[in-house]
């Protein structure tokens, strides 16, 4: 083990502690207005890993020289942070959100339930499962924007918000396993282990669907007394100017192109540039794009890529040494402190890993994807879009962990017992 690897592990641990303490910085910002700007910055969960990644690069430059630090930073793979940024902005554009809301409203009114309750259930179940087609980051973005006025608002008990957030994060994490390209931890191993979408649907997808439905139904039942019909108007308000079908179709084509080209950053960034030009040309049909939120999430994930690259020396021996069932629970626990895609990627490097161990590793990684902000790539997007609905406009790591425990147990039982 090299000294810089130990330093990387220490800084990674400090970043984790910072993540759990982020809400405390927001409280301090209100108590000490003189330094509120700095404290608000340190309280931004999306800033944490990028902040500590910069510290790692500076320390590496001081210890091993600037060229070594630059070479390490440039050796990292940033496709996922770039993709999440782009797909967040495109999926959250008004024409895409408008057509999704219209479709879900039609379905909700056809259900034998109150409309607001049906919409909440669809946001917790149908949209996360749709992540298997449109990718998990896009599903998280759509679900968060749709559920914000229904659930994550003033008047909703704080503990119920955390319970709903836990269900949303877990359901998005497992809801993308019906295909081989939508969930980041599956994408990391699909080619190496020759897992296609038919394999994912037959080994993971149907189990995930059952768990998603159970979790969504349970939280909808808990929320039923606190959902108000007035929130439906906020969730599905008629836009001031009706959006032409051609504009909506073009936005959906942009989204589809980004998803299809998700592994080719040069191409999907080019598509994104054309998307920005189109939204500028037809500005009257747009709301402000969530560029800031998307950039913060991309910064968070890029920081995780830089810091995570230094953790292989202690993570891989753990993954290699565990038998299948222990590997499931080990992956579930480790996912809470490291990105689940990084964890499955390390598993893909193990030669001769058994089919059972392959299944257990991925199942544990996706089941634990809702436990923390860093557990699954789309989670920072959800935090960025929903945190204003929580007290102090920040989401506490402990609250999220507690809220995600029950849906995580349901997901784990589905993958282990079915």
Wavefront OBJ file of the C-alpha trace (Angstrom):
o trace
v 0.000 0.000 0.000
v 1.330 3.423 -0.962
v 1.122 6.437 1.328
v -1.113 8.289 -1.137
v -3.579 5.365 -1.061
v -3.836 5.707 2.710
v -4.315 9.460 2.347
v -7.019 8.796 -0.259
v -8.833 6.450 2.137
v -8.632 9.000 4.962
v -9.970 11.803 2.763
v -12.748 9.476 1.542
v -13.681 8.817 5.188
v -13.684 12.557 5.919
v -15.925 13.127 2.903
v -18.344 10.501 4.250
v -18.393 12.192 7.654
v -18.946 15.535 5.919
v -21.920 14.027 4.055
v -23.511 12.942 7.317
v -22.777 16.349 8.892
v -23.996 18.454 5.943
v -27.313 19.289 7.617
v -25.422 20.619 10.647
v -23.675 23.194 8.460
v -27.076 24.489 7.313
v -28.139 24.885 10.959
v -24.892 26.733 11.731
v -25.467 29.007 8.739
v -28.727 30.237 10.298
v -27.026 30.774 13.674
v -23.974 32.586 12.292
v -25.155 34.847 9.456
v -21.700 36.482 9.218
v -20.301 33.266 7.745
v -23.556 31.992 6.223
v -22.191 31.907 2.681
v -19.303 29.551 3.499
v -21.442 27.412 5.799
v -24.199 27.107 3.166
v -21.556 26.000 0.663
v -20.210 23.341 3.050
v -23.805 22.292 3.765
v -24.517 21.527 0.100
v -24.426 17.717 -0.111
v -23.676 17.951 -3.825
v -20.491 19.942 -3.093
v -19.003 17.516 -0.560
v -17.201 14.965 -2.715
v -16.027 17.518 -5.270
v -14.584 19.600 -2.410
v -12.653 16.665 -0.937
v -11.595 15.474 -4.398
v -9.894 18.850 -4.920
v -8.113 18.392 -1.591
v -6.950 14.936 -2.714
v -5.517 16.343 -5.952
v -3.737 19.142 -4.054
v -2.268 16.674 -1.524
v -1.230 14.349 -4.356
v 0.504 17.258 -6.102
v 2.381 18.177 -2.920
v 3.421 14.582 -2.260
v 4.118 13.234 -5.749
v 4.302 16.277 -7.987
v 1.836 18.215 -10.099
v 2.214 16.033 -13.185
v 1.289 12.901 -11.222
v -1.797 14.593 -9.739
v -2.939 15.849 -13.142
v -2.308 12.440 -14.735
v -4.431 10.751 -12.034
v -7.297 13.236 -12.414
v -7.277 12.836 -16.185
v -7.159 9.021 -15.945
v -10.590 8.888 -14.305
v -13.698 8.081 -16.357
v -16.205 10.964 -16.195
v -18.828 9.652 -18.616
v -21.361 8.913 -15.860
v -21.222 12.383 -14.205
v -21.564 14.026 -17.614
v -24.451 11.756 -18.599
v -26.339 12.343 -15.344
v -25.964 16.117 -15.771
v -27.249 16.056 -19.354
v -30.112 13.608 -18.805
v -31.269 15.549 -15.715
v -31.555 18.799 -17.653
v -33.273 17.238 -20.672
v -35.676 15.056 -18.653
v -36.678 18.022 -16.469
v -37.513 20.277 -19.414
v -41.104 21.490 -19.421
v -42.331 19.615 -22.537
v -41.043 16.254 -21.198
v -42.413 16.843 -17.721
v -45.720 18.069 -19.150
v -46.346 14.960 -21.276
v -45.383 12.640 -18.401
v -47.750 14.452 -16.056
v -50.587 14.332 -18.610
v -50.189 10.594 -19.148
v -50.017 9.888 -15.426
v -53.017 12.124 -14.771
v -55.103 10.140 -17.275
v -54.012 6.888 -15.614
v -54.637 8.283 -12.122
v -58.185 9.335 -12.962
v -58.863 5.828 -14.276
v -57.779 4.266 -10.980
v -60.336 3.440 -8.253
v -58.438 5.751 -5.888
v -58.320 9.438 -5.058
v -56.369 11.141 -7.827
v -53.662 12.504 -5.513
v -53.130 9.060 -3.964
v -52.915 7.402 -7.379
v -50.399 10.018 -8.553
v -48.226 9.425 -5.491
v -48.306 5.667 -6.130
v -47.399 6.130 -9.793
v -44.521 8.418 -8.826
v -43.189 5.813 -6.401
v -43.788 2.744 -8.589
v -44.408 3.313 -12.296
v -41.820 6.062 -12.839
v -38.976 4.152 -11.073
v -39.788 1.050 -13.140
v -39.765 3.211 -16.266
v -36.144 3.883 -15.350
v -35.346 0.544 -16.987
v -36.193 2.207 -20.304
v -35.207 5.856 -19.860
v -32.330 5.230 -17.363
v -32.400 5.692 -13.606
v -31.188 9.331 -13.529
v -34.009 10.369 -15.874
v -36.553 8.435 -13.797
v -35.281 10.041 -10.587
v -35.556 13.511 -12.123
v -39.116 12.974 -13.363
v -40.287 11.311 -10.140
v -38.756 14.025 -7.941
v -40.311 16.875 -9.914
v -43.669 15.120 -9.978
v -43.721 14.198 -6.262
v -42.298 17.458 -4.874
v -45.629 19.356 -4.674
v -47.511 16.236 -3.562
v -45.271 14.979 -0.756
v -42.147 17.078 -0.244
v -43.890 20.282 0.840
v -44.825 22.303 3.903
v -47.424 20.608 6.067
v -46.196 17.061 5.465
v -44.689 15.474 8.612
v -40.900 15.416 8.332
v -40.619 11.716 9.157
v -43.035 10.873 6.349
v -40.931 12.882 3.901
v -37.889 10.814 4.846
v -39.888 7.595 4.586
v -41.079 8.604 1.113
v -37.558 9.650 0.097
v -36.201 6.283 1.227
v -38.811 4.436 -0.829
v -38.147 6.607 -3.882
v -34.379 6.057 -3.728
v -34.664 2.286 -3.191
v -37.308 1.871 -5.902
v -35.246 3.838 -8.440
v -32.172 1.761 -7.574
v -33.915 -1.585 -8.129
v -36.415 -0.327 -10.727
v -33.706 -0.034 -13.362
v -32.836 -3.747 -13.307
v -35.349 -4.871 -15.932
v -32.777 -4.043 -18.626
v -28.997 -4.264 -18.871
v -28.245 -0.593 -19.605
v -30.330 1.573 -17.263
v -28.851 0.899 -13.787
v -25.198 2.027 -13.361
v -24.167 -1.009 -11.221
v -25.604 -3.390 -13.846
v -24.003 -1.475 -16.689
v -20.580 -1.976 -15.088
v -20.784 -5.774 -15.361
v -23.208 -6.438 -18.229
v -20.597 -6.721 -20.986
v -17.993 -8.576 -18.922
v -20.472 -11.153 -17.626
v -22.580 -11.205 -20.808
v -25.806 -10.157 -19.112
v -28.359 -8.944 -21.657
v -31.792 -7.435 -20.969
v -33.509 -10.836 -21.209
v -31.195 -12.144 -18.485
v -31.844 -9.084 -16.295
v -35.622 -9.336 -16.667
v -35.686 -13.044 -15.804
v -33.192 -12.959 -12.904
v -33.703 -9.475 -11.422
v -36.521 -7.555 -13.082
v -39.594 -9.461 -11.915
v -38.299 -9.610 -8.345
v -37.560 -5.891 -8.399
v -41.052 -5.170 -9.742
v -42.655 -7.020 -6.830
v -40.505 -5.142 -4.296
v -41.216 -1.777 -5.975
v -44.977 -2.392 -5.855
v -44.856 -3.447 -2.192
v -42.785 -0.413 -1.193
v -44.905 2.038 -3.206
v -48.148 0.607 -1.839
v -46.912 0.733 1.764
v -45.745 4.355 1.605
v -48.882 5.431 -0.269
v -50.975 3.903 2.513
v -48.921 5.820 5.096
v -49.299 9.065 3.129
v -53.015 8.742 2.368
v -54.243 11.050 5.170
v -51.711 13.744 4.332
v -52.228 13.976 0.571
v -54.529 16.807 -0.493
v -56.371 17.331 -3.740
v -55.040 20.913 -3.879
v -51.523 19.490 -4.381
v -52.662 17.814 -7.601
v -53.143 21.220 -9.185
v -49.547 22.122 -8.337
v -48.285 18.796 -9.662
v -50.193 18.997 -12.918
v -50.952 22.647 -13.480
v -52.028 23.570 -16.968
v -49.137 25.453 -18.580
v -49.878 29.092 -19.463
v -49.204 28.281 -23.119
v -50.139 24.893 -24.520
v -47.074 23.082 -25.818
v -47.376 21.903 -29.458
v -47.101 18.176 -29.989
v -44.156 18.680 -32.361
v -42.150 20.503 -29.656
v -42.875 17.722 -27.172
v -41.928 15.070 -29.727
v -38.613 16.810 -30.441
v -37.831 16.983 -26.710
v -38.580 13.269 -26.366
v -36.290 12.588 -29.329
v -33.523 14.562 -27.628
v -34.047 12.500 -24.463
v -34.032 9.227 -26.404
v -30.844 10.238 -28.264
v -29.072 11.065 -24.992
v -30.107 7.703 -23.506
v -29.031 5.714 -26.580
v -25.680 7.538 -26.749
v -25.150 7.437 -22.979
v -21.720 5.764 -23.278
v -20.411 8.287 -25.799
v -19.893 11.650 -24.077
v -18.674 13.478 -27.178
v -21.905 12.576 -28.976
v -24.416 13.130 -26.182
v -22.774 16.451 -25.279
v -23.192 17.450 -28.930
v -26.863 16.464 -28.720
v -27.110 18.541 -25.548
v -25.727 21.604 -27.328
v -28.417 21.236 -29.996
v -31.017 20.783 -27.244
v -29.944 24.061 -25.623
v -30.230 25.800 -28.974
v -33.717 24.392 -29.527
v -34.928 25.477 -26.070
v -33.593 28.975 -26.762
v -35.375 29.109 -30.126
v -38.692 28.049 -28.555
v -38.235 29.734 -25.200
v -41.955 30.481 -24.863
v -42.633 26.770 -24.307
v -39.904 26.361 -21.677
v -39.360 26.789 -17.985
v -35.859 27.687 -16.741
v -33.632 24.653 -17.258
v -32.165 23.063 -14.116
v -28.583 23.767 -15.215
v -27.383 24.663 -11.694
v -28.889 21.554 -10.094
v -27.508 19.344 -12.850
v -24.020 20.837 -12.565
v -24.004 20.340 -8.782
v -24.961 16.685 -9.199
v -22.325 16.199 -11.896
v -19.734 17.829 -9.605
v -20.722 15.477 -6.781
v -20.388 12.375 -8.969
v -17.111 13.540 -10.504
v -15.721 14.016 -7.009
v -16.868 10.522 -6.105
v -15.084 9.164 -9.202
v -11.829 10.876 -8.182
v -11.978 9.823 -4.524
v -13.379 6.365 -5.306
v -10.465 5.570 -7.588
v -8.233 5.441 -4.506
v -10.334 2.877 -2.629
v -9.715 -0.241 -4.734
v -6.826 -1.427 -2.523
v -9.136 -2.148 0.441
v -12.482 -2.720 -1.304
v -11.464 -5.425 -3.779
v -9.964 -7.846 -1.197
v -13.225 -7.665 0.775
v -15.304 -8.427 -2.324
v -13.001 -11.297 -3.345
v -12.943 -12.962 0.071
v -16.689 -13.240 0.798
v -18.830 -16.333 0.010
v -22.057 -15.662 -1.980
v -24.570 -14.945 0.806
v -22.044 -12.976 2.827
v -21.179 -11.142 -0.387
v -24.817 -10.070 -0.750
v -24.910 -8.485 2.703
v -21.376 -7.160 2.338
v -22.307 -5.457 -0.929
v -25.501 -4.110 0.616
v -23.523 -2.566 3.486
v -20.572 -1.332 1.426
v -22.947 0.316 -1.037
v -23.944 2.721 1.736
v -20.377 4.097 1.910
v -19.349 3.818 -1.734
v -21.115 4.130 -5.072
v -22.746 0.800 -6.001
v -21.468 1.037 -9.578
v -17.888 1.267 -8.288
v -18.529 -1.795 -6.141
v -19.843 -3.955 -8.981
v -17.032 -2.726 -11.229
v -14.517 -4.118 -8.733
v -16.429 -7.397 -8.818
v -16.157 -7.509 -12.591
v -12.358 -7.506 -12.238
v -12.355 -10.752 -10.235
v -11.371 -13.688 -12.439
v -13.345 -16.902 -12.039
v -16.117 -15.390 -9.891
v -19.046 -17.841 -9.772
v -22.461 -17.109 -11.299
v -24.016 -17.192 -7.837
v -21.498 -14.670 -6.508
v -22.127 -12.453 -9.540
v -25.851 -12.425 -8.798
v -25.341 -11.794 -5.070
v -22.931 -8.924 -5.642
v -25.226 -7.037 -8.012
v -28.382 -7.854 -6.031
v -26.815 -6.517 -2.828
v -25.491 -3.439 -4.590
v -28.845 -2.419 -6.092
v -30.826 -3.350 -2.952
v -28.661 -1.008 -0.876
v -28.792 1.819 -3.414
v -31.171 3.963 -1.360
v -29.371 3.954 1.982
v -27.263 7.085 1.450
v -26.842 9.936 -1.015
v -23.701 8.352 -2.477
v -25.055 4.797 -2.729
v -26.514 5.193 -6.232
v -25.655 7.706 -8.967
v -29.206 9.167 -9.348
v -29.561 9.889 -5.599
v -27.766 13.259 -5.683
v -30.228 14.322 -8.386
v -33.137 13.491 -6.086
v -31.518 15.348 -3.198
v -30.861 18.406 -5.352
v -34.479 18.579 -6.550
v -36.222 17.726 -3.258
v -34.153 19.216 -0.454
v -36.076 22.509 -0.456
v -39.098 20.601 0.827
v -37.261 19.583 4.011
v -36.524 21.487 7.184
v -33.586 23.907 6.753
v -33.751 23.034 3.028
v -31.337 20.166 3.563
v -31.643 16.386 3.761
v -30.062 14.674 6.764
v -28.055 11.517 6.114
v -29.418 9.810 9.230
v -33.003 10.607 8.274
v -32.470 9.156 4.795
v -30.794 6.043 6.225
v -33.679 5.408 8.632
v -36.269 6.108 5.941
v -34.623 3.654 3.546
v -34.228 0.730 5.982
v -37.692 -0.800 5.505
v -37.826 -0.576 1.677
v -34.235 -1.869 1.551
v -35.292 -4.890 3.626
v -38.159 -5.530 1.199
v -35.794 -5.325 -1.780
v -33.249 -7.595 -0.082
v -35.929 -10.184 0.737
v -37.159 -10.142 -2.863
v -33.691 -10.783 -4.287
v -32.771 -13.402 -1.682
v -35.997 -15.348 -1.217
v -37.864 -15.223 -4.530
l 1 2 3 4 5 6 7 8 9 10 11 12 13 14 15 16 17 18 19 20 21 22 23 24 25 26 27 28 29 30 31 32 33 34 35 36 37 38 39 40 41 42 43 44 45 46 47 48 49 50 51 52 53 54 55 56 57 58 59 60 61 62 63 64 65 66 67 68 69 70 71 72 73 74 75 76 77 78 79 80 81 82 83 84 85 86 87 88 89 90 91 92 93 94 95 96 97 98 99 100 101 102 103 104 105 106 107 108 109 110 111 112 113 114 115 116 117 118 119 120 121 122 123 124 125 126 127 128 129 130 131 132 133 134 135 136 137 138 139 140 141 142 143 144 145 146 147 148 149 150 151 152 153 154 155 156 157 158 159 160 161 162 163 164 165 166 167 168 169 170 171 172 173 174 175 176 177 178 179 180 181 182 183 184 185 186 187 188 189 190 191 192 193 194 195 196 197 198 199 200 201 202 203 204 205 206 207 208 209 210 211 212 213 214 215 216 217 218 219 220 221 222 223 224 225 226 227 228 229 230 231 232 233 234 235 236 237 238 239 240 241 242 243 244 245 246 247 248 249 250 251 252 253 254 255 256 257 258 259 260 261 262 263 264 265 266 267 268 269 270 271 272 273 274 275 276 277 278 279 280 281 282 283 284 285 286 287 288 289 290 291 292 293 294 295 296 297 298 299 300 301 302 303 304 305 306 307 308 309 310 311 312 313 314 315 316 317 318 319 320 321 322 323 324 325 326 327 328 329 330 331 332 333 334 335 336 337 338 339 340 341 342 343 344 345 346 347 348 349 350 351 352 353 354 355 356 357 358 359 360 361 362 363 364 365 366 367 368 369 370 371 372 373 374 375 376 377 378 379 380 381 382 383 384 385 386 387 388 389 390 391 392 393 394 395 396 397 398 399 400 401 402 403 404 405 406 407 408 409 410 411 412 413 414 415 416 417 418
